[in-house]
Amino acid sequence: MKFIGIIPARYASTRFPAKPLAMLGGKTVIQRVYEQVSGILDEAYVATDDERIESAVKAFGGKVVMTSVNHKSGTDRCYEAYCKVGSGYDVIVNIQGDEPFIQRSQLEAVKACFNDESTQIATLVKPFTVDDGFEALENVNSPKVVVDKNMNALYFSRSIIPYQRNKEKAEWLQGHTYYKHIGLYAYRAAVLKEITALPQSSLEQAE
């Protein structure tokens, strides 16, 4: 099975403009992400709509694909890049361009999900702990994932779901396991094509 990593990277972020080119330990954030991915996946590309990011990737010897400026999501940018790179890969792994601390073990874990032929999409979560505290749980920059008993994702939200109506908020992490979403998705090629053809729902636009 062949895996390709696509790293969508935007320059014009509202929260942290130019974050992919910010320096971290002598290297840009995008280089850190690229180096974490390389060697674990069969191939890796940065997908961007900005020439500054394109130049930076080429400068450290990375592979980069220029994509449209009109994409509404990183998933759409990822699929365009995949189409330009060519077929021949079974699974596309979408790694956010602002995740320099993504671990190789996490990439291996998401790859292992596809040993099950029924797996079409996979992503990673980690539980919030009591030590994290309620402030970490309510942080809107930490997306939460609601899962069923088989760890199938039911809903992703920046809000805290479920709301525990009969407990003080300080006790919420003791009464329920909440999961934080890790910025890593993987798709079989056919299902990625299907997803990007769907219109944005009101829920997607809201979140």
Residue pairs with C-beta under 8 A, 6 or more apart in sequence:
1 90
1 91
1 114
2 42
2 43
2 88
2 89
2 90
2 91
3 41
3 42
3 43
3 89
3 90
3 91
3 92
3 93
3 111
3 186
4 41
4 42
4 43
4 44
4 45
4 82
4 85
4 89
4 91
4 92
4 93
5 37
5 40
5 41
5 43
5 44
5 45
5 92
5 93
5 95
5 107
6 44
6 45
6 47
6 77
6 78
6 81
6 82
6 92
6 93
6 94
6 95
7 30
7 33
7 34
7 37
7 44
7 45
7 46
7 47
7 95
7 96
7 97
8 47
8 48
8 67
8 74
8 77
8 78
8 81
8 94
8 96
8 97
9 20
9 30
9 46
9 47
9 48
9 50
9 53
9 97
9 98
10 20
10 48
10 49
10 50
10 97
11 17
11 18
11 20
11 21
11 48
11 49
11 50
11 52
11 53
12 50
13 19
13 98
15 141
16 22
16 98
18 52
19 29
19 97
19 98
20 28
20 29
20 30
20 48
20 53
20 56
20 97
20 98
21 28
21 29
21 30
21 52
21 53
21 56
22 28
22 29
23 29
24 32
24 100
25 32
27 35
27 60
28 56
28 60
29 97
29 98
29 100
30 46
30 53
30 56
30 57
30 97
31 56
31 57
31 60
31 62
32 100
32 101
33 95
33 96
33 97
33 98
33 99
33 100
33 102
34 44
34 46
34 57
34 60
34 62
36 100
36 102
36 103
36 104
36 107
37 44
37 93
37 95
37 102
37 107
38 44
38 62
39 104
40 104
40 107
40 108
40 111
41 93
41 107
41 111
42 89
43 63
43 85
43 89
44 62
44 63
45 63
45 64
45 65
45 81
45 85
46 53
46 54
46 57
46 62
46 63
46 64
46 65
46 97
47 64
47 65
47 67
47 77
47 78
47 80
47 81
48 54
48 57
48 64
48 65
48 66
48 67
48 97
49 66
49 67
49 68
49 69
49 71
49 77
51 66
53 64
54 64
54 66
57 63
57 64
58 64
65 80
65 81
65 84
65 85
67 77
67 80
67 81
67 84
68 77
68 80
71 77
71 80
72 200
73 200
74 94
74 96
75 94
75 185
75 192
75 195
75 196
76 196
78 92
78 94
78 192
79 92
79 192
79 193
79 195
79 196
82 89
82 92
82 189
82 192
87 189
89 189
90 114
90 188
90 189
91 111
91 114
91 186
91 187
91 188
91 189
92 186
92 187
92 189
92 192
93 107
93 110
93 111
93 184
93 185
93 186
94 184
94 185
94 186
94 187
95 102
95 107
95 183
95 184
96 183
96 184
98 183
99 182
99 183
99 184
102 182
102 183
102 184
106 124
106 182
106 184
107 184
109 124
110 122
110 123
110 124
110 184
110 186
111 186
113 119
113 122
113 186
114 122
114 186
114 188
119 188
120 187
120 188
120 191
121 185
121 186
121 187
121 188
121 191
122 185
122 186
123 145
123 153
123 181
123 182
123 184
123 185
123 186
124 181
124 182
124 184
125 145
125 147
125 153
125 179
125 180
125 181
125 182
126 179
126 180
126 182
127 177
127 178
127 179
127 180
128 136
128 137
128 173
128 177
128 178
128 179
128 180
129 173
130 173
130 174
132 173
133 173
134 169
134 170
134 172
134 173
136 142
137 144
137 160
137 172
137 173
137 178
138 160
140 158
140 159
141 158
142 158
142 180
142 181
143 156
143 157
143 158
143 180
143 181
144 156
144 157
144 158
144 159
144 160
144 161
144 178
144 179
144 180
144 181
145 153
145 155
145 156
145 179
145 180
145 181
146 153
146 154
146 155
146 156
146 157
146 161
146 162
146 179
147 153
147 154
147 179
148 154
155 161
156 181
156 207
157 207
158 207
160 172
160 178
162 176
164 171
164 172
164 175
164 176
167 175
172 178
187 195
